[in-house]
Amino acid sequence: MKMIYYSFILGYFKDHFPKMILSISGISLGIALFVSTQINAWRAEKSVLDQMIGYSSENFMGRYVANNQYKGADDRFLKIVESNVPENIRVEPELQTKATYSSTNNQIQSIPVIGRDILQTKITNTTKEPIEKIPKYLLSQALAEQLKIHTDKITLSICETDIQLQKDNFDILPMEGIFLVMDITRLQSICDKQKLLTSIWLINEVNQTQLPEIPIIKSDEWTFESKNQIIERAGVVLSSLKINLTIVSLVSVLISFFMVSNMFTGLFLSRKKEFGIFLSIGSSKQNNFLLFLTQAIVIGTLGGIAGVILGILVANTNFLTTVNTITDANQISSYQNIPVSVILSGLTISVVGSIIASIYNSYKTFQILPIDLIREKDSTNPTNLFGLSKFSNSLISLASLSLGIYLGFFQIAKQIFPGMIGIGFIIFAFVLLNFLCLPFAIHKIDKLLSKIRFHPSFKIGLKEIQSEPWKHGLTASTIMLSSSLVLTLTSLTESYEQSVVRWVNEENKSDFSLINEKKLNSGEPGVPVFLLETMANDPTFSAVEPFYIDSKFIVNGKYYTLHVFDFSNQYNKDEIIASNNLCFLDHICKGDLITINTEKTPQLQIRIQDTKEHFFSERGTIMMDYSFFQKNFKVRFLNSIRITRNKSRSEEDTIRQLRKITKKYDLKYINQAELKKLYLEGMNKVFSILDTLKVSALIISILALTTSLVYFIREKSQMLAGLKSIGMSSFQMFQMIYYQALFLVSFGILSGILNSIVLSPIVIFGINRNAFGWVLDFQYPFSFVVKLPILIPVITFIICLIPFYFLKQMNISKELKYE
């Protein structure tokens, strides 16, 4: 029995190596997308968590956080905490701030700086050798590599004070993440925050399973956060992004397994007689079933292993990055560990998916009889799916489509699962319709061609598709899913682009914006505040407005985005405005009171006077007037200054004056068009992963059709050899394959267009609204659709090259030699 399994599986791999490579490549590509997106989503969440905590600690139990994170709180509370916690809990004070440095491309980068009691922290000695001197600074391994610390002397700016990192004053921590640790008293002195802390850590020194109970001490200046609360908050920050990435990657996996299912159909048809031979020499139906299933498991395992390896390589080369507004790409890429759960998930999906994709054909091997050795065609009616009539299947597909549309538009904040279930029903409905419509379309085309003179090769190709609607229906469905995914994601990105342009036009009507180009990457403000008053008194400009952004503004203990600008006269300048998506997602709406921390007044309650559509932050945006901001925050720099030129002055005079200012203060001015481009570039960074997924979906569909044609040549080798022997030329043979592929590509893409027309509004007005809370300006890529009649013949020609190569290599005498 072992020899049968060996010969059946490994022998076929050896004799049909190119076909197996195509099949395994399809699986591995889908799994690679899933693994790489999951790794990057995990790294993004890990970077947020570490940024909230400071750096990871296995024994970390919780912390007290200063309500005023900008200023910190008095360290007198430290003694109160020490006197109230159990003896086996170590109390560590901490002060967090930021440092900046200039990168090699002349950009300003920002990194977290953590002030700790280095002697107490127990992380100083990173080697087994005794320490002769305690270093001033501790750098994470990723930060040291980023700074190229081993070759250069680096200058960091902390609280406007320059410090030098030299070989004799730092040590490297073998830890992920980008951060710098220094002695807390030194940091307090540099930042002029003596006796001020931002948090107080509670560390379990015993490292026991039964954690001691921590008494919660009430304070007006401090709030306690457990480790679980911090982890939960970090997960919420990126939950929508993670779910969307998971969904898109799983759709790619689904496309892969449609291809695999199609491959297994071709594999069954090409090896059908072998199963009959096994039965005739004493094998059982159960053994045939298990034999085919084992083959599927082997293919799924190999595809899964290849996909996991490829996914890890893609994730580690930063080809797919999960960009977000909390942490930058450098922070995310600094994490190199791979979660075991992601690897196991990828392998499980690959194996289980292969089993599901092959189960129908495995069952068909169970039904084979020895007489199938001499039977020319399958006697079963392949058009009656699930044993039901065409009318019943049509009703099922229409019911699934209606239910899918209803669930897709169902609105529940932060819940996208109803929409995803709806998409599942819609995809099922279209796949079922493909199986029903494929024979009907061929019949109509055949009837039309019978009235006119057309290539016989086309008719032969259509007849072959008609004879096996299940197999070719899977191919068409794979192409449908790929094209639908491409068109739907394109619709999503174009809708975002249109919404960004509209938002810039509505929110920024100024002619120019003054920015600090070097600090764009870090998101740090870099335009001096005093320039605002200087330029306001300049007659060259009719209006000068401030603009400030804080992407980590804490409201009620959660991260949101703060926008500061001049309110119009219709608004109360001592109250704030909330974005519509903040109201939808977190129910912070007009008339509500929220609590914010300011540098001058901790725990300040402020009223929301209105809500408005504000397309910027997926978590929600708080809008504040600049005059109110000045009262409560110490601000020295702005993100930009919006400038409206004096219409009585020429544009050349305005530009000349702007050049003087930018040259003097090392700034840059941009016009409206350049501002829109800047926002679009930021959006494209976030959605660049979708472009990669679109390309991957196309590659998978091309592999699916190529594999289908290769198996067609193998299965119909005797028929093709017979046609070749009676004088059919190579060009005519190519025409037959080309027309067959052209029909399947055209049918699949047409179905994909119809599918995307249904799915695009659901993704934009259903899933996207539930996840991020905003309503986009709907755009559909009609300009791309009208180009498809030109692209389809070219794509089909490329696809047919590999199958035609196998056809050219066919040996007529070998194929026509009967057993």
TILOBA-899070 format. One line per 8 residues: number of its first residue (from 1); for each residue x, y, z of C-alpha. Coordinates in nm, 2 decimals. Layout:
<sites>
NUM	X:Y:Z  ... $
</sites>
This chain:
<sites>
1	0.00:0.00:0.00  0.29:0.23:0.08  0.43:0.18:-0.27  0.09:0.27:-0.42  0.08:0.60:-0.23  0.45:0.66:-0.32  0.40:0.59:-0.69  0.06:0.77:-0.71 $
9	0.18:1.09:-0.54  0.55:1.13:-0.58  0.56:0.95:-0.91  0.31:1.20:-1.05  0.51:1.49:-0.91  0.82:1.36:-1.08  0.65:1.31:-1.42  0.44:1.63:-1.42 $
17	0.67:1.86:-1.23  0.57:2.19:-1.42  0.20:2.13:-1.35  0.27:2.07:-0.98  0.48:2.38:-0.96  0.20:2.59:-1.11  -0.05:2.44:-0.86  0.17:2.49:-0.55 $
25	0.26:2.84:-0.67  -0.10:2.94:-0.67  -0.15:2.82:-0.31  0.18:2.96:-0.19  0.10:3.31:-0.33  -0.23:3.33:-0.15  -0.09:3.20:0.18  0.21:3.44:0.14 $
33	-0.03:3.73:0.12  -0.21:3.62:0.43  0.10:3.55:0.63  0.28:3.88:0.53  -0.03:4.10:0.60  -0.09:3.92:0.94  0.28:3.96:1.04  0.27:4.33:0.96 $
41	-0.06:4.38:1.13  0.09:4.21:1.44  0.40:4.43:1.42  0.18:4.74:1.39  -0.01:4.64:1.70  0.31:4.55:1.89  0.46:4.89:1.81  0.15:5.07:1.94 $
49	0.16:4.85:2.26  0.53:4.92:2.32  0.48:5.29:2.26  0.20:5.29:2.52  0.40:5.10:2.77  0.75:5.22:2.69  0.92:4.89:2.63  0.80:4.53:2.68 $
57	0.83:4.36:3.02  0.71:4.01:3.09  0.66:4.09:3.46  0.48:4.42:3.40  0.15:4.42:3.59  0.02:4.78:3.54  0.10:5.14:3.60  -0.02:5.47:3.73 $
65	-0.04:5.73:3.45  -0.02:6.11:3.50  -0.35:6.27:3.39  -0.15:6.55:3.24  0.08:6.36:3.00  0.22:6.68:2.85  0.36:6.81:3.18  0.36:6.50:3.41 $
73	0.27:6.48:3.77  0.45:6.54:4.10  0.66:6.24:4.22  0.53:6.27:4.57  0.27:6.01:4.47  0.55:5.76:4.42  0.60:5.72:4.80  0.23:5.67:4.85 $
81	0.23:5.38:4.59  0.54:5.22:4.74  0.38:5.22:5.08  0.06:5.05:4.96  0.18:4.78:4.72  0.29:4.43:4.84  0.67:4.37:4.90  0.71:4.15:4.60 $
89	0.61:4.43:4.36  0.88:4.66:4.24  0.78:5.02:4.18  0.96:5.20:3.90  0.91:5.57:3.81  0.92:5.68:3.45  0.93:6.00:3.24  0.86:5.98:2.87 $
97	0.93:6.24:2.60  1.06:6.25:2.25  1.40:6.30:2.07  1.46:6.40:1.72  1.76:6.35:1.49  1.84:6.42:1.12  1.85:6.12:0.90  2.08:6.06:0.60 $
105	1.82:6.19:0.36  1.80:6.52:0.56  1.46:6.43:0.72  1.39:6.48:1.09  1.29:6.16:1.26  1.12:6.13:1.60  1.19:5.85:1.86  1.05:5.79:2.21 $
113	1.29:5.87:2.50  1.22:5.69:2.83  1.36:5.81:3.16  1.40:5.52:3.41  1.61:5.44:3.72  1.87:5.25:3.53  2.02:5.08:3.84  1.68:4.95:3.94 $
121	1.55:4.86:3.59  1.77:4.55:3.57  1.83:4.58:3.19  2.17:4.75:3.20  2.38:4.43:3.18  2.29:4.28:2.84  2.59:4.04:2.85  2.73:3.80:3.11 $
129	3.05:4.00:3.15  3.07:4.24:3.45  3.00:4.60:3.39  3.28:4.84:3.47  3.08:5.16:3.39  2.71:5.22:3.37  2.63:5.38:3.03  2.45:5.71:3.00 $
137	2.21:5.59:2.73  2.06:5.25:2.64  1.95:5.21:2.28  1.73:4.94:2.13  1.90:4.72:1.87  1.68:4.85:1.60  1.75:5.22:1.69  2.13:5.15:1.69 $
145	2.10:4.99:1.34  1.89:5.28:1.22  2.14:5.54:1.35  2.44:5.35:1.22  2.58:5.41:1.56  2.89:5.20:1.51  3.03:5.42:1.24  2.92:5.78:1.32 $
153	2.88:6.02:1.61  2.51:6.10:1.64  2.35:6.41:1.77  2.00:6.38:1.92  1.78:6.67:2.03  1.59:6.61:2.35  1.37:6.90:2.48  1.56:7.14:2.26 $
161	1.89:7.02:2.41  2.15:6.85:2.19  2.32:6.53:2.33  2.60:6.33:2.17  2.59:5.95:2.13  2.94:5.82:2.13  3.09:5.48:2.16  3.19:5.52:2.52 $
169	2.85:5.65:2.66  2.59:5.40:2.54  2.50:5.04:2.55  2.27:4.84:2.31  1.96:4.65:2.44  1.88:4.34:2.24  1.52:4.44:2.21  1.28:4.52:1.93 $
177	1.12:4.86:1.88  1.29:5.20:1.84  1.35:5.38:2.16  1.62:5.53:2.39  1.64:5.48:2.77  1.84:5.71:3.00  1.85:5.79:3.37  1.54:5.96:3.48 $
185	1.71:6.23:3.69  1.92:6.32:3.39  1.61:6.34:3.16  1.43:6.55:3.42  1.72:6.79:3.43  1.74:6.81:3.05  1.37:6.88:3.01  1.34:7.10:3.32 $
193	1.09:6.86:3.48  1.25:6.80:3.81  1.03:6.59:4.04  0.78:6.52:3.76  0.68:6.18:3.63  0.46:6.06:3.35  0.40:5.71:3.48  0.48:5.47:3.77 $
201	0.54:5.10:3.68  0.44:4.81:3.89  0.67:4.50:3.83  0.61:4.15:3.97  0.96:4.04:4.09  0.85:3.69:4.20  0.72:3.60:3.85  0.47:3.37:4.00 $
209	0.15:3.24:3.83  -0.08:3.37:4.11  -0.04:3.75:4.07  -0.08:3.96:4.39  -0.37:4.19:4.42  -0.29:4.55:4.35  -0.47:4.81:4.56  -0.60:5.10:4.35 $
217	-0.51:5.43:4.49  -0.74:5.72:4.40  -0.58:6.05:4.30  -0.67:6.36:4.12  -0.34:6.36:3.92  -0.30:5.99:3.86  -0.50:5.71:3.69  -0.43:5.33:3.72 $
225	-0.41:5.12:3.41  -0.37:4.74:3.42  -0.17:4.55:3.17  -0.49:4.40:3.02  -0.64:4.75:2.98  -0.33:4.87:2.79  -0.33:4.57:2.56  -0.70:4.60:2.49 $
233	-0.66:4.97:2.41  -0.37:4.90:2.18  -0.58:4.64:2.00  -0.87:4.88:1.96  -0.65:5.14:1.79  -0.57:4.91:1.49  -0.86:4.67:1.51  -1.04:4.80:1.20 $
241	-0.71:4.81:1.00  -0.62:4.45:1.11  -0.97:4.32:1.02  -0.97:4.48:0.68  -0.62:4.34:0.60  -0.73:4.00:0.71  -1.04:4.01:0.50  -0.86:4.12:0.18 $
249	-0.58:3.86:0.23  -0.84:3.59:0.29  -1.01:3.68:-0.03  -0.68:3.63:-0.20  -0.66:3.29:-0.03  -1.01:3.21:-0.15  -0.91:3.29:-0.51  -0.61:3.06:-0.47 $
257	-0.83:2.77:-0.35  -1.07:2.83:-0.64  -0.77:2.78:-0.86  -0.67:2.47:-0.66  -1.02:2.33:-0.68  -1.00:2.38:-1.06  -0.66:2.21:-1.06  -0.80:1.91:-0.86 $
265	-1.08:1.88:-1.12  -0.83:1.86:-1.40  -0.62:1.62:-1.19  -0.92:1.39:-1.14  -1.01:1.39:-1.50  -0.65:1.32:-1.61  -0.61:1.03:-1.36  -0.96:0.89:-1.37 $
273	-0.85:0.57:-1.54  -0.58:0.51:-1.28  -0.85:0.49:-1.01  -1.04:0.24:-1.23  -0.72:0.03:-1.26  -0.67:0.04:-0.89  -1.02:-0.10:-0.84  -0.97:-0.37:-1.10 $
281	-0.66:-0.50:-0.92  -0.83:-0.52:-0.58  -0.82:-0.17:-0.43  -1.13:-0.03:-0.26  -1.34:0.28:-0.31  -1.24:0.40:0.03  -0.87:0.37:-0.06  -0.93:0.57:-0.38 $
289	-1.09:0.84:-0.17  -0.81:0.85:0.08  -0.55:0.84:-0.20  -0.69:1.15:-0.37  -0.73:1.32:-0.03  -0.37:1.24:0.07  -0.25:1.39:-0.26  -0.45:1.71:-0.18 $
297	-0.29:1.72:0.17  0.06:1.68:0.03  0.00:1.96:-0.22  -0.16:2.18:0.04  0.13:2.12:0.28  0.39:2.20:0.02  0.20:2.51:-0.09  0.16:2.62:0.28 $
305	0.53:2.58:0.36  0.63:2.77:0.05  0.37:3.03:0.12  0.48:3.08:0.48  0.84:3.11:0.38  0.75:3.36:0.10  0.53:3.55:0.34  0.80:3.59:0.60 $
313	1.05:3.70:0.33  0.80:3.96:0.20  0.73:4.09:0.55  1.10:4.11:0.64  1.18:4.30:0.32  0.91:4.56:0.40  0.76:4.50:0.06  0.42:4.50:0.22 $
321	0.40:4.75:0.51  0.10:4.83:0.74  0.12:5.21:0.77  -0.09:5.38:1.03  -0.11:5.72:1.19  0.00:5.61:1.54  0.35:5.47:1.45  0.57:5.51:1.15 $
329	0.70:5.25:0.91  1.04:5.25:1.09  0.89:5.15:1.42  0.69:4.87:1.26  0.98:4.74:1.05  1.21:4.73:1.36  1.02:4.42:1.48  1.16:4.10:1.32 $
337	1.01:3.83:1.54  0.74:3.61:1.37  0.44:3.51:1.58  0.41:3.13:1.58  0.03:3.17:1.56  0.05:3.33:1.22  0.27:3.05:1.08  0.04:2.78:1.22 $
345	-0.27:2.97:1.08  -0.11:2.99:0.73  -0.03:2.62:0.73  -0.37:2.53:0.87  -0.55:2.74:0.61  -0.34:2.59:0.33  -0.40:2.22:0.43  -0.77:2.26:0.53 $
353	-0.83:2.47:0.22  -0.68:2.21:0.00  -0.89:1.94:0.16  -1.21:2.14:0.11  -1.11:2.23:-0.25  -1.05:1.86:-0.33  -1.33:1.70:-0.13  -1.58:1.71:-0.43 $
361	-1.33:1.54:-0.66  -1.22:1.30:-0.38  -1.59:1.20:-0.35  -1.60:1.15:-0.73  -1.31:0.90:-0.70  -1.53:0.71:-0.45  -1.80:0.67:-0.72  -1.57:0.54:-1.00 $
369	-1.64:0.19:-1.13  -1.39:-0.04:-1.31  -1.61:0.01:-1.63  -1.49:0.37:-1.63  -1.17:0.24:-1.79  -1.35:0.20:-2.12  -1.62:0.46:-2.08  -1.57:0.76:-2.31 $
377	-1.76:1.02:-2.11  -1.90:1.08:-1.77  -2.26:0.98:-1.77  -2.36:1.22:-1.50  -2.52:1.55:-1.58  -2.27:1.81:-1.46  -2.51:2.10:-1.50  -2.74:1.98:-1.21 $
385	-2.54:2.12:-0.92  -2.61:1.98:-0.58  -2.86:1.74:-0.74  -3.11:2.03:-0.80  -3.26:2.16:-1.11  -3.14:2.47:-1.29  -3.45:2.66:-1.17  -3.39:2.57:-0.81 $
393	-3.02:2.67:-0.83  -3.13:3.00:-0.99  -3.36:3.07:-0.70  -3.09:2.98:-0.45  -2.85:3.22:-0.62  -3.10:3.51:-0.63  -3.19:3.45:-0.27  -2.82:3.45:-0.17 $
401	-2.76:3.77:-0.37  -3.06:3.95:-0.20  -2.95:3.84:0.15  -2.59:3.94:0.08  -2.69:4.29:-0.03  -2.91:4.33:0.28  -2.64:4.22:0.52  -2.37:4.42:0.33 $
409	-2.54:4.75:0.40  -2.63:4.67:0.76  -2.48:4.94:0.97  -2.33:4.86:1.31  -2.04:5.07:1.43  -1.71:4.88:1.46  -1.88:4.56:1.34  -1.79:4.46:0.99 $
417	-1.88:4.09:1.02  -2.24:4.13:0.89  -2.09:4.30:0.58  -1.84:4.02:0.53  -2.10:3.75:0.57  -2.30:3.95:0.31  -2.00:3.95:0.07  -1.97:3.57:0.12 $
425	-2.34:3.53:0.01  -2.28:3.75:-0.29  -1.97:3.56:-0.40  -2.16:3.23:-0.36  -2.45:3.37:-0.57  -2.22:3.48:-0.85  -2.02:3.15:-0.85  -2.35:2.96:-0.88 $
433	-2.47:3.19:-1.15  -2.14:3.13:-1.34  -2.20:2.75:-1.34  -2.56:2.81:-1.46  -2.48:3.07:-1.72  -2.16:2.92:-1.87  -2.34:2.64:-2.07  -2.62:2.88:-2.17 $
441	-2.37:3.14:-2.30  -2.19:2.87:-2.50  -2.52:2.74:-2.65  -2.61:3.09:-2.76  -2.27:3.16:-2.91  -2.27:2.83:-3.09  -2.61:2.90:-3.23  -2.49:3.24:-3.35 $
449	-2.18:3.09:-3.51  -2.37:2.83:-3.69  -2.53:3.10:-3.90  -2.20:3.25:-4.00  -1.87:3.12:-4.12  -1.61:3.12:-3.84  -1.29:2.95:-3.73  -1.35:2.57:-3.66 $
457	-1.09:2.60:-3.38  -1.32:2.83:-3.19  -1.61:2.59:-3.22  -1.39:2.30:-3.10  -1.27:2.50:-2.80  -1.63:2.60:-2.70  -1.75:2.24:-2.73  -1.47:2.13:-2.49 $
465	-1.58:2.39:-2.24  -1.94:2.29:-2.28  -1.85:1.92:-2.21  -1.70:2.00:-1.87  -1.89:2.31:-1.73  -1.79:2.23:-1.36  -1.42:2.24:-1.43  -1.43:2.55:-1.66 $
473	-1.69:2.71:-1.43  -1.43:2.70:-1.15  -1.17:2.86:-1.38  -1.42:3.14:-1.48  -1.51:3.19:-1.11  -1.14:3.23:-1.02  -1.10:3.50:-1.29  -1.43:3.66:-1.17 $
481	-1.30:3.68:-0.81  -0.96:3.82:-0.92  -1.11:4.09:-1.15  -1.38:4.17:-0.89  -1.12:4.21:-0.62  -0.91:4.44:-0.84  -1.21:4.66:-0.95  -1.35:4.68:-0.60 $
489	-1.02:4.78:-0.44  -0.96:5.03:-0.72  -1.31:5.17:-0.65  -1.22:5.20:-0.28  -0.88:5.37:-0.34  -1.03:5.61:-0.60  -1.32:5.69:-0.36  -1.06:5.78:-0.09 $
497	-0.87:5.99:-0.33  -1.18:6.18:-0.44  -1.28:6.23:-0.08  -0.93:6.36:0.01  -0.94:6.61:-0.27  -1.29:6.73:-0.17  -1.18:6.76:0.20  -0.87:6.97:0.11 $
505	-1.09:7.20:-0.11  -1.34:7.25:0.16  -1.11:7.28:0.46  -0.82:7.47:0.31  -0.91:7.75:0.08  -0.58:7.93:0.12  -0.34:7.98:-0.17  -0.02:7.85:0.00 $
513	0.09:7.65:0.30  0.42:7.70:0.48  0.56:7.37:0.61  0.88:7.22:0.75  0.97:6.96:0.49  1.23:6.79:0.70  0.98:6.70:0.97  0.71:6.57:0.74 $
521	0.81:6.20:0.80  0.80:6.23:1.18  0.48:6.43:1.18  0.63:6.67:1.42  0.54:7.04:1.40  0.83:7.25:1.27  0.70:7.60:1.17  0.78:7.86:1.44 $
529	0.48:8.02:1.61  0.63:8.36:1.60  0.62:8.36:1.22  0.24:8.37:1.25  0.24:8.71:1.40  0.52:8.83:1.17  0.34:8.73:0.86  0.00:8.85:0.98 $
537	0.15:9.20:0.98  0.28:9.16:0.63  0.06:9.35:0.37  0.17:9.09:0.11  -0.08:8.84:0.27  -0.45:8.91:0.32  -0.50:8.62:0.57  -0.26:8.40:0.77 $
545	-0.40:8.10:0.96  -0.23:7.85:1.19  -0.27:7.47:1.15  -0.16:7.22:1.41  -0.19:6.83:1.43  -0.15:6.59:1.72  -0.21:6.23:1.60  -0.20:6.10:1.96 $
553	-0.44:6.33:2.14  -0.59:6.16:2.45  -0.96:6.19:2.51  -1.13:5.99:2.78  -0.82:5.77:2.79  -0.82:5.69:2.42  -0.61:5.81:2.12  -0.77:6.04:1.87 $
561	-0.64:6.31:1.63  -0.64:6.68:1.72  -0.67:6.95:1.45  -0.62:7.31:1.56  -0.71:7.60:1.33  -0.91:7.93:1.33  -1.28:7.86:1.37  -1.52:8.07:1.16 $
569	-1.74:8.32:1.35  -2.04:8.08:1.35  -1.87:7.87:1.61  -1.79:7.92:1.98  -1.41:7.94:2.01  -1.41:7.80:2.37  -1.58:7.48:2.26  -1.47:7.20:2.02 $
577	-1.60:7.03:1.72  -1.60:6.65:1.67  -1.58:6.46:1.34  -1.89:6.26:1.22  -1.70:5.94:1.24  -1.60:6.00:1.60  -1.97:6.04:1.68  -2.06:5.72:1.48 $
585	-1.78:5.51:1.63  -1.75:5.62:1.99  -2.08:5.81:2.04  -1.90:6.13:2.12  -2.14:6.37:1.96  -2.29:6.72:1.97  -2.37:6.84:2.32  -2.15:6.58:2.50 $
593	-1.88:6.68:2.76  -1.54:6.52:2.72  -1.23:6.52:2.94  -0.89:6.62:2.80  -0.55:6.67:2.95  -0.38:7.00:2.88  -0.04:7.13:2.98  -0.19:7.39:3.20 $
601	-0.51:7.22:3.32  -0.53:6.85:3.37  -0.87:6.67:3.35  -1.03:6.97:3.17  -1.40:6.91:3.07  -1.50:7.07:2.74  -1.83:7.07:2.54  -1.87:6.95:2.18 $
609	-2.07:7.22:2.01  -2.11:7.05:1.67  -2.01:6.76:1.45  -1.90:6.78:1.09  -1.76:6.55:0.82  -1.39:6.56:0.86  -1.20:6.32:0.64  -0.87:6.26:0.82 $
617	-0.84:6.02:1.11  -0.99:5.67:1.10  -1.02:5.69:1.48  -1.20:6.03:1.49  -1.09:6.39:1.49  -1.13:6.66:1.76  -1.12:7.02:1.61  -1.01:7.31:1.84 $
625	-0.98:7.68:1.78  -0.63:7.82:1.79  -0.71:8.08:2.06  -0.84:7.82:2.30  -0.54:7.59:2.22  -0.30:7.87:2.31  -0.47:7.92:2.65  -0.42:7.56:2.75 $
633	-0.11:7.43:2.57  0.24:7.56:2.54  0.31:7.55:2.17  0.63:7.67:2.00  0.58:7.51:1.66  0.29:7.46:1.41  0.26:7.19:1.14  0.18:7.46:0.88 $
641	0.07:7.82:0.83  -0.20:7.87:0.57  -0.15:8.18:0.36  -0.39:8.37:0.14  -0.23:8.62:-0.08  -0.34:8.99:-0.10  -0.52:9.01:-0.43  -0.40:9.37:-0.47 $
649	-0.05:9.24:-0.49  0.08:9.04:-0.78  0.14:8.66:-0.74  0.51:8.72:-0.82  0.54:8.96:-0.52  0.38:8.70:-0.30  0.61:8.42:-0.41  0.92:8.65:-0.38 $
657	0.82:8.73:-0.02  0.76:8.36:0.06  1.10:8.27:-0.08  1.26:8.51:0.16  1.08:8.36:0.45  1.15:8.00:0.36  1.51:8.06:0.30  1.56:8.24:0.63 $
665	1.39:7.98:0.84  1.47:7.67:0.64  1.10:7.61:0.54  0.91:7.53:0.22  0.59:7.68:0.07  0.35:7.47:-0.14  0.04:7.57:-0.33  -0.30:7.40:-0.33 $
673	-0.21:7.15:-0.59  0.10:7.04:-0.41  -0.09:7.02:-0.08  -0.34:6.78:-0.24  -0.05:6.58:-0.37  0.10:6.56:-0.02  -0.22:6.43:0.13  -0.26:6.18:-0.16 $
681	0.09:6.05:-0.11  0.02:5.99:0.25  -0.30:5.81:0.16  -0.12:5.60:-0.10  0.13:5.49:0.16  -0.15:5.35:0.37  -0.32:5.18:0.07  0.00:5.07:-0.11 $
689	-0.06:4.72:0.03  -0.39:4.71:-0.16  -0.20:4.76:-0.49  0.02:4.46:-0.41  -0.29:4.25:-0.33  -0.45:4.35:-0.66  -0.14:4.24:-0.86  -0.12:3.92:-0.66 $
697	-0.49:3.84:-0.74  -0.42:3.89:-1.11  -0.12:3.66:-1.09  -0.33:3.39:-0.92  -0.60:3.41:-1.19  -0.34:3.38:-1.46  -0.19:3.08:-1.29  -0.54:2.93:-1.26 $
705	-0.62:2.96:-1.63  -0.27:2.85:-1.73  -0.30:2.54:-1.51  -0.65:2.47:-1.65  -0.52:2.48:-2.01  -0.22:2.26:-1.92  -0.45:2.00:-1.77  -0.68:2.03:-2.07 $
713	-0.38:1.94:-2.30  -0.29:1.65:-2.07  -0.64:1.52:-2.05  -0.73:1.56:-2.42  -0.38:1.45:-2.53  -0.52:1.17:-2.75  -0.78:1.39:-2.92  -0.52:1.67:-2.98 $
721	-0.27:1.42:-3.11  -0.54:1.28:-3.34  -0.61:1.63:-3.48  -0.24:1.69:-3.52  -0.20:1.36:-3.71  -0.47:1.44:-3.96  -0.31:1.77:-4.06  -0.41:2.03:-3.80 $
729	-0.13:2.29:-3.81  0.04:2.44:-3.50  -0.12:2.78:-3.57  -0.47:2.61:-3.57  -0.39:2.43:-3.25  -0.28:2.76:-3.09  -0.61:2.92:-3.22  -0.81:2.65:-3.05 $
737	-0.64:2.70:-2.71  -0.64:3.08:-2.76  -1.02:3.10:-2.83  -1.10:2.87:-2.54  -0.89:3.09:-2.31  -1.04:3.41:-2.46  -1.39:3.29:-2.39  -1.31:3.20:-2.03 $
745	-1.12:3.53:-1.96  -1.40:3.74:-2.12  -1.67:3.55:-1.93  -1.48:3.56:-1.60  -1.40:3.94:-1.63  -1.76:4.02:-1.73  -1.89:3.83:-1.43  -1.62:4.01:-1.22 $
753	-1.74:4.35:-1.34  -2.10:4.27:-1.24  -1.98:4.13:-0.91  -1.77:4.44:-0.84  -2.06:4.67:-0.92  -2.25:4.50:-0.64  -1.96:4.47:-0.40  -1.81:4.82:-0.44 $
761	-2.10:5.01:-0.27  -2.11:4.75:0.00  -1.74:4.79:0.08  -1.76:5.17:0.07  -2.10:5.24:0.23  -2.13:4.93:0.45  -1.80:4.77:0.56  -1.58:5.09:0.54 $
769	-1.84:5.30:0.71  -1.88:5.05:0.99  -1.50:5.02:1.04  -1.40:5.39:1.01  -1.73:5.58:1.04  -1.70:5.81:0.74  -1.89:5.82:0.41  -1.67:5.84:0.10 $
777	-1.75:5.99:-0.24  -1.82:5.68:-0.44  -1.61:5.63:-0.75  -1.61:5.33:-0.99  -1.31:5.27:-1.23  -1.51:5.30:-1.55  -1.20:5.43:-1.73  -1.03:5.10:-1.65 $
785	-1.33:4.89:-1.75  -1.35:5.05:-2.10  -0.98:4.95:-2.16  -1.05:4.58:-2.09  -1.16:4.49:-2.45  -0.81:4.59:-2.56  -0.63:4.43:-2.27  -0.82:4.09:-2.26 $
793	-0.69:3.96:-2.60  -0.33:4.06:-2.50  -0.36:3.89:-2.16  -0.51:3.58:-2.32  -0.22:3.56:-2.57  0.04:3.57:-2.29  -0.15:3.31:-2.09  -0.16:3.07:-2.38 $
801	0.22:3.07:-2.44  0.30:2.81:-2.17  0.02:2.56:-2.26  0.11:2.59:-2.63  0.47:2.50:-2.54  0.35:2.18:-2.38  0.13:2.12:-2.69  0.43:2.16:-2.92 $
809	0.63:1.91:-2.71  0.36:1.65:-2.76  0.47:1.32:-2.91  0.20:1.20:-3.15  0.31:0.83:-3.16  0.33:0.82:-2.78  -0.01:0.97:-2.72  -0.19:0.76:-2.99 $
817	-0.04:0.43:-2.85  -0.32:0.26:-2.66  -0.26:0.03:-2.36 $
</sites>
